[in-house]
Amino acid sequence: MEKDGQRESRTVQERLKQEIRMELQGISQIEEENLQECIDRAIRREGQRQYLPLQRRLELKTRLYDSFRRLDILQELVDDPEVTEIMVNGKDRIFVEKKGRISQWERTFDQVEELEDLIQQIVSRINRSVNVAHPIADARLEDGSRVHVVLPPVALDGPVVTIRKFPDPITAEKLVSIGSLTEEAAQFLKNLVQAGYNLFICGGTGSGKTTFLNAMSGFIPNTERVITIEDSAELQIRQVPNLVRLETRNANGEGEGAIEISDLIRAALRMRPDRIIVGEVRGKECLDMLQALNTGHAGSLSTGHGNSPRDMLSRLETMTLMGADLPLAAVRSQISSAIDILVHLGRLRDKSRRVLEIAEVGAVEEGIIQLNSLFRFQEEEGSVDEERKTGRVRGHLIKTGTLQSVEKLKAAGYPV
């Protein structure tokens, strides 16, 4: 239950917010200076009604500013570096993920209109819209965090907002230090990326695909021209100066003007890219991605949802068939020649994100795409007993095979 002091504080904040709204009513373009002055005046008036310590005045000023210019009560969570995901299930239920654990937050929105205003503020920043006619939208915050919105009537219990936060880009060295990847596997992947092998990263929701893709993109030489294609721009590639970032666009209110992943892939092919990075493939655009990888753009990267390397191959087949009526044998041949390496990520029982397998995609034999396992995660003996004490699963990525297709490594001068 909310304490009396907290309830009174929220009442004061809401009253001041209404006073500021009334003062700004009729002003179409509110300058930053005008807003700050209105907030200061409202706090001074409240100080005449009751005693407000300096700390309380500063807190009110921050929260009032957040409600008009930032993310209202959610700004506190966005600013918290320990929070990795924010889940708003209507105005009264907000959940946060910290260190892999999900818990309910004590604060809520006072009115559903506040949450709706916040949603419109977020999507309008990147020239997108969400309404009853088009109740689902993807957006992003200024810090790169990914936002997904679902409005009623699709969301039965009120507007739903899911914010996935992305910290500063995590490098391969950081992945090694936190145990997600071994030093041997990291060096192996670095050689593959730099030599021009096509990598596909798969895993379940929240397994760290985008984070890992960012780490792998850090191996791309800064002399190359790279084009990234995403639904909502999340990748943070900083070492490549010749970088083109493309983002999809939703249809307008008349259902026109949509730009899809497949459209961007076709456009990218005319931009003379050395490498193409497709943030995630989910449907028929998979065919365009495979064709792009098969037309000389060595070292390209992409991600997709899959529970294992073999499951990912099956999903790639299904998604490709969504884009064209092709014989299954032709689809498998396309996949086999387009993708060189599959990297499978997952979340273990302790909520840690690990590389579970690295596999080489081989030729099609007897109608089946062959997989050559190169590294696989294995739990240490006694890990379950250790987990009871520390809460952490112990294990390592063990080398299980040898790369068969070594021509690119040899040509680039890397050890085989």
C-alpha positions in Angstrom: 0.0 0.0 0.0 1.1 3.5 -0.7 2.2 5.5 2.4 0.4 8.7 3.4 3.5 10.8 2.7 3.9 9.4 -0.8 0.2 9.9 -1.5 0.3 13.5 -0.4 3.4 14.1 -2.5 1.7 12.7 -5.6 -1.4 14.9 -4.9 0.8 18.0 -4.8 2.6 17.1 -7.9 -0.6 16.4 -9.8 -2.1 19.7 -8.6 0.9 21.7 -9.8 0.9 19.8 -13.1 -2.7 20.9 -13.7 -1.9 24.5 -12.8 1.0 24.5 -15.3 -1.2 23.0 -18.0 -3.8 25.7 -17.4 -1.1 28.4 -17.6 0.3 27.0 -20.9 -3.1 26.5 -22.4 -3.4 28.1 -25.8 0.3 28.2 -26.4 1.1 26.1 -29.5 4.8 26.2 -29.2 6.1 26.0 -25.7 9.8 27.1 -25.4 12.1 25.5 -22.9 12.6 28.7 -21.0 8.8 29.3 -20.7 8.2 25.8 -19.4 11.0 26.2 -16.8 9.6 29.5 -15.6 6.0 28.1 -15.3 7.3 25.2 -13.2 9.3 27.6 -10.9 6.2 29.8 -10.5 4.0 26.9 -9.6 6.5 25.6 -7.0 6.8 29.1 -5.5 3.0 29.3 -5.2 3.0 25.9 -3.5 5.7 27.2 -1.1 3.4 29.9 0.0 0.6 27.4 0.8 2.9 25.1 2.7 6.5 24.7 3.8 8.7 23.1 1.1 12.3 22.2 2.0 14.9 22.9 -0.8 15.3 19.1 -1.4 11.5 18.8 -1.9 11.5 21.8 -4.3 14.2 20.3 -6.4 12.5 17.0 -6.5 9.2 18.6 -7.6 11.0 20.6 -10.3 12.6 17.4 -11.7 9.4 15.4 -11.7 7.3 18.2 -13.2 9.8 18.6 -16.0 9.9 14.9 -16.6 6.1 14.9 -16.9 6.1 17.5 -19.7 9.4 16.9 -21.5 10.6 13.4 -20.7 8.9 10.1 -19.7 7.0 11.2 -16.7 7.2 8.6 -13.9 9.1 6.1 -16.1 12.1 8.5 -16.5 13.3 7.3 -13.1 13.5 3.7 -14.4 15.0 4.8 -17.7 17.8 6.6 -15.8 18.4 3.6 -13.5 21.4 1.6 -15.1 20.4 -1.6 -13.3 17.0 -1.7 -15.0 17.1 -3.6 -18.3 13.4 -3.8 -19.2 10.3 -1.8 -18.3 6.9 -3.4 -18.8 3.7 -1.2 -18.4 0.5 -3.3 -18.3 -2.0 -0.5 -18.1 -1.7 2.5 -15.8 -1.8 0.5 -12.5 0.8 -2.2 -13.2 4.4 -1.5 -14.0 7.0 -4.2 -13.9 10.8 -3.9 -14.1 13.6 -6.3 -14.8 16.8 -6.0 -12.8 19.7 -8.5 -13.1 17.4 -10.9 -14.9 14.7 -10.8 -12.2 11.2 -9.2 -12.8 9.4 -7.4 -10.0 6.4 -5.0 -9.7 7.2 -1.4 -9.2 5.4 0.5 -6.5 4.6 3.6 -8.6 1.7 3.9 -11.0 0.2 6.4 -13.4 -2.6 8.4 -11.8 -4.8 8.5 -14.9 -4.8 6.4 -18.1 -4.7 9.8 -20.1 -1.2 10.3 -18.7 0.0 7.0 -20.1 -1.7 7.7 -23.4 0.0 11.2 -23.6 3.3 9.6 -22.9 2.9 7.0 -25.7 2.0 9.7 -28.2 5.0 11.7 -27.1 7.3 8.7 -27.7 6.1 7.7 -31.1 5.8 11.2 -32.4 9.5 11.8 -31.8 10.4 9.5 -34.7 7.5 10.5 -36.9 5.4 7.5 -36.2 1.8 7.2 -35.1 -0.3 4.8 -33.1 -4.1 4.9 -32.6 -7.2 2.8 -32.5 -7.0 2.1 -36.3 -3.3 1.1 -36.0 -2.9 0.1 -32.3 0.5 -1.5 -32.6 3.8 0.4 -33.1 7.5 0.2 -32.6 9.6 3.2 -31.6 12.8 4.1 -29.8 14.0 6.5 -27.1 16.8 9.0 -27.5 19.2 6.7 -25.8 18.5 3.9 -28.3 16.1 1.9 -26.0 13.5 -0.1 -28.0 9.8 0.7 -27.3 6.8 -1.5 -28.3 3.3 -0.2 -27.9 -0.1 -1.9 -28.0 -3.2 0.1 -27.5 -6.9 -0.9 -26.7 -9.0 -2.5 -28.1 -6.2 -5.0 -28.9 -4.8 -4.6 -25.3 -7.8 -5.5 -23.2 -6.6 -4.0 -19.9 -5.3 -0.6 -21.1 -2.2 0.6 -23.0 0.8 -1.7 -22.9 4.3 -0.3 -23.2 7.5 -2.4 -23.2 10.8 -0.7 -23.1 14.0 -2.7 -23.7 17.0 -0.7 -22.6 20.4 -1.2 -24.2 23.5 -0.2 -22.2 26.6 1.2 -23.8 27.7 -1.2 -26.6 29.1 -4.4 -25.1 32.3 -5.5 -26.8 33.4 -9.1 -27.2 36.0 -8.5 -24.4 33.1 -7.6 -22.1 31.2 -10.8 -23.1 34.3 -12.8 -22.3 34.7 -11.1 -18.9 31.1 -11.8 -17.9 31.3 -15.4 -19.0 29.0 -15.3 -22.0 31.8 -16.3 -24.4 35.3 -17.8 -24.0 38.4 -16.0 -25.2 39.1 -18.8 -27.7 35.6 -18.6 -29.2 35.7 -14.8 -29.3 39.0 -14.8 -31.3 37.6 -17.4 -33.6 34.5 -15.3 -34.3 36.6 -12.2 -34.8 38.7 -14.0 -37.4 35.5 -15.2 -39.2 33.9 -11.7 -39.3 37.1 -10.0 -40.5 37.7 -12.8 -43.1 34.1 -12.2 -44.5 32.1 -15.2 -43.2 28.3 -14.6 -43.1 27.1 -15.0 -39.5 23.5 -15.5 -38.4 22.7 -15.1 -34.7 19.7 -16.9 -33.2 18.1 -17.3 -29.8 14.9 -16.8 -27.9 13.3 -13.5 -26.8 15.7 -11.7 -24.4 18.6 -13.9 -25.1 20.9 -11.0 -26.1 20.8 -11.2 -29.9 21.1 -7.5 -30.5 23.8 -7.1 -27.9 25.8 -9.9 -29.5 25.2 -8.5 -33.0 26.7 -5.2 -31.7 29.7 -7.0 -30.4 30.3 -8.8 -33.6 29.9 -5.7 -35.7 32.8 -4.2 -33.7 35.1 -6.6 -35.6 34.2 -5.1 -39.0 37.2 -3.2 -40.5 36.7 0.5 -40.5 37.7 0.7 -44.1 34.4 -0.9 -45.3 31.0 0.5 -46.3 28.3 -1.0 -44.0 24.5 -0.6 -44.4 22.3 -1.5 -41.4 18.6 -2.3 -41.8 16.3 -2.4 -38.8 12.7 -2.1 -37.8 13.7 0.3 -35.0 17.3 1.5 -35.1 19.1 -0.1 -32.2 22.6 -1.0 -33.4 25.4 1.1 -32.2 28.3 0.8 -34.7 30.8 3.5 -34.0 34.1 2.4 -35.6 32.9 2.4 -39.2 32.8 5.9 -40.7 31.2 4.8 -44.0 28.0 3.7 -42.4 24.4 4.0 -43.7 21.6 3.4 -41.2 18.1 2.5 -42.6 14.9 2.1 -40.7 11.5 0.8 -41.7 8.4 3.1 -41.7 4.8 2.3 -40.9 1.9 3.1 -43.2 0.1 6.4 -42.8 -3.5 6.8 -41.8 -4.6 5.9 -45.3 -2.6 2.7 -45.2 0.0 4.1 -47.6 3.7 4.8 -47.5 4.9 1.8 -45.6 8.6 0.9 -46.1 9.4 -2.7 -45.1 12.6 -4.6 -44.4 12.5 -6.2 -47.9 12.2 -2.7 -49.5 15.3 -1.5 -47.6 17.3 -4.6 -48.5 16.6 -4.0 -52.2 17.5 -0.4 -51.8 20.7 -1.3 -50.0 21.9 -3.4 -52.9 22.1 -0.3 -55.0 24.2 1.6 -52.5 27.4 -0.4 -53.1 27.7 -2.0 -49.6 30.6 -4.2 -48.6 28.5 -5.7 -45.8 24.8 -5.6 -45.0 23.5 -6.0 -41.4 19.8 -6.9 -41.0 18.8 -6.4 -37.4 16.2 -9.2 -37.4 14.3 -11.2 -40.0 10.8 -12.3 -39.0 9.0 -13.0 -42.3 9.0 -12.9 -46.0 11.9 -10.5 -46.1 14.1 -13.6 -45.3 14.2 -14.3 -49.1 15.6 -10.9 -49.8 18.2 -11.3 -47.1 19.4 -14.6 -48.4 19.6 -13.2 -52.0 21.6 -10.3 -50.6 24.0 -12.6 -48.9 24.4 -14.7 -52.0 25.3 -11.7 -54.2 28.8 -11.0 -53.0 28.3 -9.1 -49.7 30.7 -11.3 -47.7 30.8 -10.8 -43.9 27.2 -9.8 -43.5 25.3 -10.3 -40.3 21.7 -10.9 -39.2 19.6 -12.3 -36.3 16.4 -14.3 -35.9 14.3 -16.2 -33.3 15.3 -19.8 -33.0 15.6 -22.3 -30.2 18.6 -24.1 -31.6 20.7 -24.0 -34.8 18.6 -26.7 -36.4 15.4 -25.0 -35.4 16.7 -21.7 -36.9 17.3 -23.4 -40.2 13.7 -24.7 -40.2 12.4 -21.2 -39.4 14.5 -19.7 -42.2 12.9 -22.2 -44.6 9.4 -21.3 -43.4 10.1 -17.6 -43.7 11.6 -17.9 -47.1 8.6 -19.8 -48.4 6.4 -17.0 -47.1 8.1 -14.7 -49.7 7.9 -17.0 -52.7 6.5 -20.3 -53.9 9.8 -22.1 -54.4 10.8 -25.8 -54.2 12.0 -26.7 -50.7 15.3 -28.0 -52.2 16.0 -24.6 -53.8 15.3 -22.9 -50.5 17.7 -25.1 -48.6 20.3 -24.6 -51.2 19.9 -20.8 -50.9 20.3 -21.0 -47.1 23.3 -23.3 -47.3 25.2 -21.0 -49.6 24.1 -17.7 -47.9 24.9 -18.5 -44.3 28.3 -19.7 -43.1 28.0 -19.7 -39.3 25.1 -20.0 -36.9 25.6 -18.6 -33.3 22.9 -19.8 -30.9 22.3 -17.7 -27.7 20.2 -18.5 -24.7 19.3 -17.7 -21.1 20.1 -20.2 -18.5 18.3 -21.0 -15.3 20.2 -18.3 -13.4 19.0 -15.8 -16.1 22.5 -15.3 -17.4 22.9 -14.9 -21.2 25.4 -17.3 -22.8 26.5 -18.5 -26.2 25.2 -22.0 -26.2 26.5 -23.2 -29.6 28.5 -22.1 -32.6 27.8 -24.2 -35.7 29.1 -24.2 -39.3 26.4 -24.4 -42.0 27.4 -27.1 -44.5 26.2 -28.3 -47.8 22.8 -29.9 -48.5 23.1 -33.7 -48.4 20.2 -36.0 -49.0 17.9 -33.0 -48.8 19.1 -31.9 -45.4 21.4 -28.9 -44.6 24.3 -30.3 -42.7 25.5 -28.6 -39.4 29.0 -28.9 -38.1 29.1 -28.1 -34.4 32.2 -26.1 -33.6 31.6 -24.9 -30.0 29.0 -26.0 -27.5 28.2 -24.9 -23.9 28.6 -27.7 -21.3 27.8 -27.4 -17.6 30.6 -28.3 -15.2 30.3 -31.4 -13.1 28.7 -30.5 -9.8 27.2 -27.3 -11.3 23.8 -28.0 -9.9 25.2 -28.2 -6.3 27.2 -25.1 -6.8 24.2 -23.3 -8.2 22.3 -23.9 -4.9 25.0 -22.0 -3.1 25.8 -19.2 -5.5 22.7 -19.0 -7.7 25.0 -19.2 -10.8 25.2 -21.9 -13.4 28.8 -22.9 -14.0 30.0 -24.1 -17.4 32.1 -23.3 -20.4 31.9 -23.1 -24.2 33.8 -26.2 -25.3 35.3 -26.7 -28.7 33.6 -29.6 -30.3 34.6 -29.5 -34.0 36.8 -28.1 -36.7 35.8 -25.6 -39.4 35.5 -27.3 -42.7 35.2 -24.3 -45.0 38.6 -22.5 -44.5 39.1 -20.9 -47.9 38.1 -17.4 -46.7 40.3 -17.6 -43.7 43.3 -18.7 -45.9 42.6 -15.9 -48.4 42.6 -13.3 -45.6 45.8 -14.7 -44.0 44.2 -15.9 -40.8 45.3 -19.2 -39.1 43.2 -22.2 -39.9 
